[in-house]
Amino acid sequence: MADPLYLDYAATTPVDERVLEAMWPYFTEEFGNASSSTHVFGWRVSEAVQVAREQVSALIGCIPEELIFTSGATESCNLALRGVADSYASKGNHIITCATEHRAVLDTCSALEKKGMQITVLHTDQHGRFDMKQLKEAITPQTILIACMHANNETGVLHPVAEIGKLAKEKGILFFCDATQSVGKIPVNVETLQADLLAFAAHKFYGPKGIGALYVRRKNPRVQLISQITGGGHERNLRSGTLNVPGIVGFGKAAMLAVDEMQKEAERLSSLRLRMETIFRNELKTTINGSETDRLPTISNCCFHLQNPSRMMGGLVQIAAISSGSACSSASQTPSHVLTAMGLSEAEIKSSVRFSLGRKTDADSFGPTLNKMVHFLKELQKEEGIKP
Ligand SMILES: *Cc1c(COP(=O)(O)O)cnc(C)c1O
């Protein structure tokens, strides 16, 4: 049987051929260590890293010196949260975050809580939206950091990060934004967002796995972090370890392509998504989980309201590679904490599916897949007497 159509781009994306092309030489001929300053093998590679650092910086509007390369977004989130908690301990011990954050943020906050930090987890409304009033009320003189994601990875819902950044600045609190889902798909600019720290990873936008970055503001204010991985002093002493040069070169190329292609791609994919949601709504009983206006163009989280959804996933995954939410929550089989925080019942969560579209989703393959999914879901809803 043919593979199902891949509609899980929010979990990860394939490496773009042009990215792979750029990476190849750095596995073989250009194998030097970027820190080897005594010979040409090191110099050439160090030059390539610098070019990539500029390309990635251009994607988020920072200066190259403000980027710390890491192994991915999870590590970047850890460095941001733990690095701030350690460095600003004398200033305060309170961090504010949100219930719909990625596990990389929530579980790191829990770990910090066990070490004595105070953590406030803000709720969202039923559309997954963030409440600025609640945030204002949660701030205390002890607050050192607000950690809030840009786009949610399960629903695509966008948070008012520019407003959060502005408030944080006014209060003299640092703002850390997990922008892993939005970078490369919609414009992200650290000045517009007023972010002091920003995490993202290459594999969410057609770069390789195992490489990510943390933006660390150098001016107004200059953010001080305590490094969590110590050793040779790489990355301005914030992240020791020999640089992943092929990964970094691929990251740079992926960033460059995103800058060039993001807008057209966003328009194309949001029109495919609109088509999908329109067909779902016309043919089936469907609700969209999350704000429909403030959303990434690539994600649609739909609830199909089945009383007995046990056969739904099994049937759908034969047609399309989709998931019930994040890849992490499907690994642990627990109901999505994001949809739970939005107030969905367990039955509604089990009837919900995340569809995420990407560069290889074209109208030709998408149309027939969509028809098959609708046909299958219609049968299930008919059995339960559910009408569109
Ligand atoms: C994917 C993702 C992460 C984790 O990224 P890794 O590359 O797995 O470390 C963190 N936050 C968000 C919002 C994500 O989508």
The ligand as a Tripos MOL2 file, in Angstrom:
@<TRIPOS>MOLECULE
LIG
   15    15     1     0     0
SMALL
NO_CHARGES

@<TRIPOS>ATOM
      1 C1          8.9450   21.3260   17.9790 C.3       1 LIG1
      2 C2          8.8090   22.3120   19.0610 C.ar      1 LIG1
      3 C3          9.7020   22.3620   20.1510 C.ar      1 LIG1
      4 C4         10.8120   21.3490   20.3250 C.3       1 LIG1
      5 O1         11.6640   21.3120   19.2570 O.3       1 LIG1
      6 P1         12.8150   20.1970   19.1450 P.3       1 LIG1
      7 O2         13.4270   20.4460   17.8420 O.co2     1 LIG1
      8 O3         12.1070   18.8800   19.2450 O.co2     1 LIG1
      9 O4         13.7450   20.3670   20.2680 O.co2     1 LIG1
     10 C5          9.5230   23.3440   21.0890 C.ar      1 LIG1
     11 N1          8.5330   24.2510   20.9900 N.ar      1 LIG1
     12 C6          7.6600   24.2480   19.9670 C.ar      1 LIG1
     13 C7          6.5950   25.2720   19.9030 C.3       1 LIG1
     14 C8          7.7690   23.2820   18.9720 C.ar      1 LIG1
     15 O5          6.8890   23.2760   17.9550 O.3       1 LIG1
@<TRIPOS>BOND
     1     1     2 1
     2     2     3 ar
     3     2    14 ar
     4     3     4 1
     5     3    10 ar
     6     4     5 1
     7     5     6 1
     8     6     7 2
     9     6     8 1
    10     6     9 1
    11    10    11 ar
    12    11    12 ar
    13    12    13 1
    14    12    14 ar
    15    14    15 1
@<TRIPOS>SUBSTRUCTURE
     1 LIG1         1 GROUP 0 **** ****
